[in-house]
Amino acid sequence: MFPAPKRYDHTIAYALATIPLMIGSVSLPFLSMSRAGLSNQANLIEISLAFNDASFVLVGALFVAFVIVVPVLRALSLIYALWPLWRGKKPLPFAQKIFALSETLSPWGMAEIFLVGTGVSLIKVTQLARVEYEIAFWIFIALVLNLVMMNLTLHRKDIRAQLREVAP
């Protein structure tokens, strides 16, 4: 019915890759620290829950929202809006609004900010304790690079135009 734009290939691939990368970075060990024979290991969910112990529940909730939920919701929104266009089909209902939502969410995804903050913090922490970067740390780096590439390959103007063409 509609021409299947090949320019959406990369964006769809990066959006699809976001989900397993986020699952891996959230569920697997992120960092481990040891000092004087004591050691501790944590994943991203445990890191967010640590804020509850320090009476910073809101900070923990914002961490989960901006570092985990927003990037996943944005990727799912892009998949919803672009998948039919990529397949050469008519857009799904509300695709224009869902794409607009993904664009609204774009500046609120803070995964890369968390990664930079983690790097800066670890420079100081490594002076006090032995820090080991676990598998989820490296997966998270891949996730951030994936999110950057997803944004770079997103043809916003073309998508908006194509969604407007078929809007009721």
C-alpha positions as CSV (number, residue, x, y, z in Angstrom):
1,M,0.0,0.0,0.0
2,F,2.7,2.5,1.0
3,P,6.4,2.3,0.0
4,A,8.5,0.7,2.7
5,P,11.2,3.3,3.6
6,K,14.5,1.6,4.1
7,R,15.6,4.7,6.0
8,Y,13.7,3.3,9.0
9,D,15.7,0.1,9.1
10,H,18.3,1.3,11.6
11,T,15.9,3.2,13.8
12,I,13.7,0.2,14.2
13,A,16.7,-2.0,14.8
14,Y,18.0,0.3,17.5
15,A,14.6,0.6,19.1
16,L,14.2,-3.1,19.2
17,A,17.7,-3.6,20.7
18,T,16.9,-1.2,23.5
19,I,14.5,-3.7,25.2
20,P,17.0,-6.6,25.7
21,L,19.8,-4.2,26.5
22,M,17.7,-2.6,29.2
23,I,16.6,-5.9,30.6
24,G,20.2,-7.0,30.8
25,S,21.5,-3.8,32.4
26,V,18.7,-3.8,35.0
27,S,18.7,-7.5,36.0
28,L,22.5,-8.4,35.9
29,P,25.1,-7.2,38.4
30,F,26.2,-3.6,37.6
31,L,29.1,-3.0,40.0
32,S,30.8,-4.7,42.8
33,M,32.9,-3.0,45.5
34,S,35.2,-4.5,48.1
35,R,37.3,-3.1,50.9
36,A,39.0,-4.7,53.9
37,G,37.5,-8.1,53.1
38,L,33.9,-6.9,52.7
39,S,32.3,-6.9,49.3
40,N,29.0,-5.8,47.9
41,Q,27.4,-6.2,44.4
42,A,24.4,-4.4,43.0
43,N,22.2,-4.2,39.9
44,L,20.4,-1.0,38.8
45,I,17.2,-1.9,40.6
46,E,19.1,-2.4,43.9
47,I,20.9,0.9,43.3
48,S,17.5,2.6,43.0
49,L,16.3,0.9,46.1
50,A,19.3,2.1,48.0
51,F,17.8,5.6,47.9
52,N,14.9,4.3,50.0
53,D,17.3,3.4,52.8
54,A,18.6,7.0,52.8
55,S,15.1,8.5,52.8
56,F,15.5,9.7,49.2
57,V,12.5,7.8,47.9
58,L,11.7,10.5,45.3
59,V,15.3,10.3,44.0
60,G,15.0,6.6,43.6
61,A,11.7,6.9,41.8
62,L,13.1,9.6,39.5
63,F,16.1,7.4,38.8
64,V,13.9,4.6,37.7
65,A,11.6,6.9,35.7
66,F,14.3,8.8,33.8
67,V,17.0,6.2,33.4
68,I,15.0,3.0,32.9
69,V,11.3,3.7,32.1
70,V,11.6,6.7,29.7
71,P,14.2,5.1,27.3
72,V,12.1,1.9,27.1
73,L,8.8,3.8,26.7
74,R,10.4,5.9,23.9
75,A,11.7,2.8,22.1
76,L,8.3,1.1,22.3
77,S,6.6,4.3,21.1
78,L,9.0,4.4,18.1
79,I,8.4,0.8,17.3
80,Y,4.6,1.3,17.5
81,A,4.7,4.4,15.2
82,L,7.4,3.1,12.7
83,W,6.8,-0.6,12.4
84,P,3.8,-0.4,10.0
85,L,5.5,2.4,7.9
86,W,8.7,0.3,7.7
87,R,6.6,-2.7,6.5
88,G,4.9,-0.5,3.9
89,K,1.5,-0.7,5.7
90,K,-0.9,1.9,7.0
91,P,0.0,3.3,10.4
92,L,-1.6,2.0,13.5
93,P,-4.3,4.0,15.3
94,F,-2.9,7.1,17.1
95,A,0.5,6.6,15.5
96,Q,0.9,10.4,15.1
97,K,0.2,11.0,18.8
98,I,2.4,8.1,19.9
99,F,5.3,9.5,17.8
100,A,4.7,12.9,19.3
101,L,4.9,11.3,22.7
102,S,8.2,9.7,21.8
103,E,9.5,13.1,20.8
104,T,8.3,14.7,24.0
105,L,10.0,12.0,26.0
106,S,13.3,12.4,24.1
107,P,14.9,15.0,26.4
108,W,13.8,13.2,29.5
109,G,15.7,10.0,28.9
110,M,18.7,10.4,31.2
111,A,20.6,7.1,30.7
112,E,23.7,8.9,29.3
113,I,23.6,11.4,32.2
114,F,23.6,8.5,34.6
115,L,26.5,6.9,32.9
116,V,28.6,10.1,33.0
117,G,27.7,10.6,36.7
118,T,28.6,7.0,37.5
119,G,32.0,7.5,35.8
120,V,32.7,10.7,37.7
121,S,31.6,9.1,41.0
122,L,33.7,5.9,40.4
123,I,36.8,8.0,40.0
124,K,36.5,9.1,43.6
125,V,35.2,5.7,44.9
126,T,38.2,3.8,43.4
127,Q,40.4,5.7,45.8
128,L,38.5,4.3,48.7
129,A,37.6,0.8,47.6
130,R,38.2,-1.8,44.9
131,V,35.6,-1.4,42.2
132,E,34.8,-4.0,39.6
133,Y,32.7,-3.2,36.6
134,E,30.3,-6.1,36.1
135,I,28.5,-7.2,32.9
136,A,25.5,-4.9,33.3
137,F,27.9,-1.9,33.4
138,W,29.2,-2.8,29.9
139,I,25.7,-3.6,28.7
140,F,24.6,-0.2,29.9
141,I,27.3,1.4,27.9
142,A,26.1,-0.5,24.9
143,L,22.6,0.7,25.7
144,V,23.6,4.3,25.8
145,L,25.4,4.0,22.5
146,N,22.4,2.3,21.1
147,L,20.1,5.1,22.3
148,V,22.4,7.7,20.7
149,M,22.4,5.8,17.4
150,M,18.6,5.5,17.6
151,N,18.3,9.3,17.9
152,L,20.9,9.9,15.1
153,T,19.0,7.6,12.6
154,L,15.6,9.0,13.4
155,H,14.2,10.9,10.4
156,R,11.7,13.0,12.3
157,K,10.6,15.2,9.4
158,D,10.0,12.2,7.1
159,I,8.1,10.3,9.8
160,R,5.9,13.3,10.6
161,A,5.2,13.8,6.9
162,Q,4.4,10.2,6.3
163,L,2.1,10.0,9.4
164,R,0.3,13.2,8.3
165,E,-0.3,11.7,4.8
166,V,-2.4,8.9,6.1
167,A,-4.0,10.7,9.1
168,P,-7.8,10.9,9.0
